[in-house]
Structures are given as C-alpha cells and as structure tokens.
C-alpha cells in the first residue's frame, strides 16, 4: 500500500467541503481559492479545482458572476447559493461527527498502545531482575574470591 496515494485520497475526500467553506466567506476568484487551499496544505491544482467548481455549479451549490478586471480579461467570482449554504451546514455537521469519532479512536488507540508498552516494559523489567540479582551475586563471589 502506498502512503502517498492514501494521503491524496484523504485530501480528495474533504476537498469539496473545504472549497465550499472557502467560498462561504464571500465572493471569491478561483485563483484566490487556490491560494487559500495551498496555504492550508491541501495541495490543489487548477486541473482539480475547475472541474470541481463546475460540478458544484451544476449541483446548484455555487454560482458565479463575471467581473471586469483592470488587469486583463474578466474574472469569474464564485459564491454559495442558498442550497450551497444548506449543503455546507450539513457537511460541517458531518465533519464534526467524523473528527470527534476519529479523535476518540486515536486517543483510545494511543492509550491502549501506551498501556501495552508499559506492560511490556514491566515484564521485561521483572524478567531482568533475576538476571541482575544473579549477576550481582556472581560479581560479589568473584570479588570475594579475589580478596582471598
């Protein structure tokens, strides 16, 4: 199993949610979305973003308008529709449930791992005691033999 592929799939799974959340802040240009997602380490490229924005538009979750630009051609600015806000609200609720469940599992596994590690260390320590005591006794006998 390839770690990098799994990490990419995890990001893809939450990308739509993250894009909707970024757009929910107000009208935004796609390039600015890319910047925000990249700053958040979501590692998104234009080839991923634009098809997703088209899909969100067709699902009537986002809409756009053309705005003239003094820097070149007109730009598309995206915003959420009412349906998009409702959808995002449901996704946010789902996200909260998932993060709570995941954190619970992680803490449970970490605590179990910690307990198992402590138990293993205790067993090793207990097994080592007789060896240490035997070694001390042998060292003491050697020392006494040398003194005679």
C-alpha positions as CSV (number, residue, x, y, z in Angstrom):
1,X,0.0,0.0,0.0
2,X,1.3,3.4,-1.0
3,X,1.3,6.0,1.8
4,X,1.3,9.0,-0.6
5,X,-1.7,7.6,-2.6
6,X,-3.7,7.2,0.7
7,X,-2.8,10.7,1.8
8,X,-4.0,12.1,-1.6
9,X,-7.3,10.1,-1.3
10,X,-7.8,11.5,2.2
11,X,-7.4,15.1,0.9
12,X,-9.7,14.5,-2.1
13,X,-12.3,13.2,0.3
14,X,-12.6,16.5,2.1
15,X,-11.7,18.9,-0.8
16,X,-15.3,19.6,-1.8
17,X,-16.1,20.5,1.8
18,X,-13.0,22.8,2.1
19,X,-13.8,24.5,-1.2
20,X,-17.4,25.2,-0.1
21,X,-16.1,26.5,3.2
22,X,-13.6,28.9,1.4
23,X,-16.4,30.2,-0.9
24,X,-18.8,30.7,2.1
25,X,-16.7,33.6,3.2
26,X,-17.9,35.7,0.2
27,X,-17.4,36.1,-3.5
28,X,-14.0,34.7,-4.4
29,X,-11.9,34.3,-7.5
30,X,-10.7,30.8,-8.3
31,X,-7.0,31.8,-8.1
32,X,-7.6,33.1,-4.6
33,X,-9.3,29.8,-3.7
34,X,-6.2,28.0,-4.9
35,X,-4.0,30.3,-2.7
36,X,-6.1,29.6,0.4
37,X,-6.2,25.9,-0.2
38,X,-2.5,25.8,-0.9
39,X,-1.7,27.8,2.2
40,X,-3.7,25.2,4.2
41,X,-1.6,22.5,2.7
42,X,-4.4,21.0,0.7
43,X,-2.2,20.8,-2.4
44,X,-4.8,21.6,-5.0
45,X,-4.0,22.4,-8.7
46,X,-6.1,24.2,-11.2
47,X,-6.8,20.9,-13.0
48,X,-8.5,19.7,-9.9
49,X,-10.3,22.9,-8.8
50,X,-12.0,23.9,-12.0
51,X,-13.8,20.6,-12.7
52,X,-14.9,20.5,-9.1
53,X,-16.3,24.1,-9.3
54,X,-18.2,23.1,-12.5
55,X,-19.7,20.1,-10.7
56,X,-20.7,22.3,-7.7
57,X,-22.3,24.8,-10.1
58,X,-24.3,22.1,-11.9
59,X,-25.4,20.9,-8.5
60,X,-26.6,24.4,-7.8
61,X,-24.4,24.8,-4.8
62,X,-22.4,27.7,-6.2
63,X,-22.9,30.3,-8.8
64,X,-20.6,32.8,-10.4
65,X,-20.6,36.2,-12.0
66,X,-18.2,37.8,-14.4
67,X,-16.4,40.9,-13.1
68,X,-14.4,43.2,-15.4
69,X,-10.7,43.3,-14.4
70,X,-8.3,46.2,-14.8
71,X,-5.6,43.6,-15.0
72,X,-6.8,41.7,-18.1
73,X,-9.8,39.6,-19.1
74,X,-13.0,39.5,-16.9
75,X,-12.8,37.1,-13.9
76,X,-15.3,34.6,-12.6
77,X,-16.2,35.2,-8.9
78,X,-17.9,32.3,-7.1
79,X,-20.3,32.4,-4.2
80,X,-22.6,29.9,-2.5
81,X,-26.2,29.7,-3.3
82,X,-28.8,29.1,-0.5
83,X,-28.7,25.5,-1.4
84,X,-24.9,25.6,-1.1
85,X,-25.1,27.1,2.4
86,X,-27.5,24.4,3.5
87,X,-25.3,21.7,2.0
88,X,-22.3,23.2,3.7
89,X,-24.1,23.3,7.0
90,X,-24.8,19.5,6.7
91,X,-21.3,18.8,5.7
92,X,-20.0,20.8,8.6
93,X,-22.1,18.7,11.0
94,X,-20.9,15.5,9.4
95,X,-17.3,16.8,9.6
96,X,-17.7,17.5,13.3
97,X,-19.0,14.0,13.9
98,X,-16.2,12.4,11.9
99,X,-13.5,14.4,13.7
100,X,-15.0,13.6,17.1
101,X,-15.1,9.9,16.2
102,X,-11.6,9.9,14.7
103,X,-10.1,11.7,17.7
104,X,-11.9,9.3,20.1
105,X,-10.4,6.3,18.2
106,X,-7.0,7.9,18.1
107,X,-6.9,8.6,21.8
108,X,-8.3,5.2,22.6
109,X,-5.6,3.5,20.4
110,X,-2.9,5.8,21.9
111,X,-3.9,5.0,25.5
112,X,-4.1,1.2,24.7
113,X,-0.7,1.4,23.0
114,X,0.7,3.3,26.0
115,X,-0.7,0.7,28.4
116,X,0.6,-2.2,26.3
117,X,4.0,-0.6,26.1
118,X,4.1,0.0,29.9
119,X,3.0,-3.6,30.5
120,X,5.8,-4.9,28.2
121,X,8.3,-2.7,29.9
122,X,7.2,-4.1,33.3
123,X,7.5,-7.7,32.1
124,X,11.0,-7.0,30.7
125,X,12.0,-5.3,33.9
126,X,10.7,-8.2,36.0
127,X,12.5,-10.7,33.8
128,X,15.7,-8.7,34.1
129,X,15.6,-8.6,37.9
130,X,16.7,-12.2,38.4
131,X,19.4,-11.8,35.9
132,X,20.6,-8.6,37.6
133,X,20.5,-10.2,41.0
134,X,22.4,-13.3,39.7
135,X,25.0,-11.0,38.1
136,X,25.4,-9.1,41.3
137,X,25.8,-12.3,43.3
138,X,28.4,-13.6,40.7
139,X,30.3,-10.3,40.9
140,X,30.3,-10.4,44.7
141,X,31.6,-14.0,44.7
142,X,34.3,-13.1,42.2
143,X,35.3,-10.1,44.4
144,X,35.4,-12.3,47.5
145,X,37.5,-14.9,45.7
146,X,39.9,-12.3,44.6
147,X,40.2,-11.0,48.1
148,X,41.3,-14.4,49.4
